[in-house]
């Protein structure tokens, strides 16, 4: 069984070097092999498979020109200060999608994505170390978005922030939007399909050869390169956000002093760049010809459209076994010459919590264009998903009608608490049998995305973190269904102990969540302690002209608190805004809480405003005092509003509160599960930060510190393996 290789180039702002990737022990030997293997899995690559989306786009009666910029769907042009065009362009496209969807948008932080896309202390992740000079890959933002690892706002982590500030921001600021659908684009994607993506989502992220010396127009606002034979070492990879087009843009505008070449036809894409507003007379926007030889080329990795998202709040969580997304495709079980078509089920196991009892969506990545898929809930007995398909629960089905990240609504399936699995069955037999004899049909193997290591002959470029018991593959062999732990599969067939993890994610929610519920952890943090509130006077019946604002201050550790606002009595949905020391901390949005880290001693002013759909605003103010690095009891809270209002405030003291915890319960849900071990690994990898309480609870071997041994002992406890530890015992702590 021969492993598939993936070759692509690092996208940089100024320079680009050749990086050949493989996902096995075999190395790429020549530029010829790199060129042959650089093409990504085909997107609409055959006339047969392209019909569906072409018909859809034609039905939209696409105009000859379009601009999201002119419609007000773009944020201001920015100027990158490092080789992170991939961060600026992808964040710009997400900002555009949100604006087009009616959201209020601030600039997101490219520096947060830049930090996130570097090697962790444990050695896993993208093996980038130089935040300024190291280029990146289009796979970084896709993993970042779909794993809900970001984005954060620019003001929450400004450009130039260091690693400690990155960790602090990651632990203290919420991720507000989670991407659920991404559509890949390459040179085979029909132009009308790309146009429809721009109209539907506001923009697409595109990669091309940004050689400003040889292929920038004389007017410094347009690119056209006709030479598709440029050696890869001479390419200047760059990522931008395409926000429009003009079919009548004159081809003569592309003439350069270098070659004088012009395209054969008129027509160009309008893109938002990250070279500042003074880069040209168009305010930082450029044009690129439809006929450019390197636009959307797979050698730079996939171009893509961010197609859908959900708002993240405290009622939702995401289950996933990896955070970096798909770095390649698991195509190892079918090949056109041996097993051209088959049904394969790709499975991830999760420890489902009773805090989020309903499954909302399942997200997976696949490039099996045209194949049928079915999503299942699969019981897990012991540590392995059952092969008995008769007791699987079908959650949804469909056709892979685009390549990329696909989300499936599963009708609020009621999740059994504890260990369970989500399976994605991909069946490419129908598509293969119907099209194999058609002229021009290009074979597309059965595949699902995996988070798998990548390297060249000289070094690694990405290291994954595979774990046994998290991913499984099931297929028919000699007439019998076989199920393999994915780590064992890699070890057995490829002598590869690093293995891989399937990119399957489950989004669950708590439909009964109220503002006074315990805060679910979309980003794992520490436990929240809240003291009883004083008895209040009986509440009067709500009047339509009376609104009230309840504020709860939930203290976390010694210098961090979560402010939860709950407005009542107004009309429609509320939006909330938070001020710290008279500066906007979190702009108006439906998110009704903010987690605030206080780093300086002294008195801090805190103001929270709530606005109903009628435009009425109520405001609450508090003062927060920090002494010797610890929060003290806040002062009184007074609410002000032009109309008749009332305010109820509850607060807790961060000192002298005793609470009992279960040792090993690092997610504080009163049960021991695989997530507890995962949180320890994330803490050790510097993905999250434990406070004093979490550190004490995680020290299951009583060694005085949190180590990987603690995570292993928790896993043994779950698997009923006898090993001396304090897992499951209780501990009383004072905060």
Secondary structure as UniProt FT lines:
FT   HELIX           31..37
FT   HELIX           47..59
FT   TURN            60..61
FT   STRAND          65..67
FT   TURN            68..72
FT   HELIX           85..100
FT   TURN            101..102
FT   HELIX           110..116
FT   TURN            121..122
FT   STRAND          125..126
FT   TURN            131..133
FT   HELIX           138..146
FT   TURN            147..148
FT   TURN            154..156
FT   TURN            159..160
FT   HELIX           163..172
FT   STRAND          177..185
FT   TURN            187..188
FT   HELIX           191..201
FT   STRAND          204..209
FT   HELIX           212..215
FT   TURN            218..219
FT   STRAND          222..223
FT   TURN            228..229
FT   HELIX           232..234
FT   STRAND          237..246
FT   TURN            247..248
FT   HELIX           251..254
FT   TURN            257..259
FT   STRAND          268..272
FT   TURN            277..278
FT   TURN            281..284
FT   STRAND          285..289
FT   TURN            290..291
FT   TURN            295..296
FT   HELIX           298..300
FT   STRAND          303..311
FT   TURN            314..315
FT   STRAND          316..319
FT   STRAND          328..330
FT   TURN            332..333
FT   STRAND          343..352
FT   TURN            354..355
FT   STRAND          358..366
FT   TURN            369..370
FT   STRAND          372..381
FT   TURN            382..383
FT   STRAND          384..385
FT   HELIX           389..391
FT   STRAND          393..399
FT   STRAND          404..414
FT   STRAND          418..427
FT   HELIX           429..435
FT   TURN            436..437
FT   TURN            439..440
FT   STRAND          448..452
FT   STRAND          454..455
FT   STRAND          460..463
FT   TURN            468..469
FT   STRAND          471..477
FT   TURN            478..479
FT   STRAND          480..485
FT   HELIX           486..494
FT   STRAND          500..502
FT   STRAND          504..509
FT   TURN            511..512
FT   TURN            515..516
FT   TURN            544..545
FT   STRAND          547..556
FT   TURN            557..559
FT   STRAND          560..568
FT   STRAND          575..580
FT   TURN            581..582
FT   STRAND          583..589
FT   STRAND          593..597
FT   STRAND          602..611
FT   TURN            613..614
FT   STRAND          617..627
FT   TURN            628..629
FT   STRAND          630..631
FT   STRAND          638..640
FT   STRAND          645..651
FT   STRAND          658..662
FT   TURN            663..664
FT   TURN            666..667
FT   HELIX           674..684
FT   TURN            685..686
FT   HELIX           692..698
FT   TURN            700..701
FT   HELIX           708..718
FT   TURN            719..720
FT   TURN            727..728
FT   STRAND          730..734
//
